[in-house]
Amino acid sequence: MLNKSEVRSCVVNNKSCLFHKWSDVSYVVAPSMLIGGHNGGQFKHTIAIIEHEDGTIHECKPTEVKFIDRKRYNTVIKKPIIDDEKSCSVVGVDYGK
């Protein structure tokens, strides 16, 4: 059984969901049969494991997840400070310190 602190509220494709975790998925890519083609290797990417309101579990791209529980983490995202047209300061995250 999951503790509520282990999941986060989020929205995916305009539907309320619970985010469970990030996961990595990898695939083996066979070498190209063409002369001068690629040597093959491995393709890896990150996915989000989410739970819909009906209890079904799905995978989605990280860019599809919008977290809606910012107040829970007391998180404030700092905006960049632009000193001039050519430079700006680093964007940081303040965790309520």
PyMOL commands that set and color helices and strands:
alter all, ss='L'
color gray80, all
select helices_A, chain A and resi 4-6+62-64+70-73
alter helices_A, ss='H'
color red, helices_A
select strands_A, chain A and resi 8-12+15-29+41-52+57-60+65-67+76-77+82-84+87-88+93-94
alter strands_A, ss='S'
color yellow, strands_A
deselect
rebuild
show_as cartoon
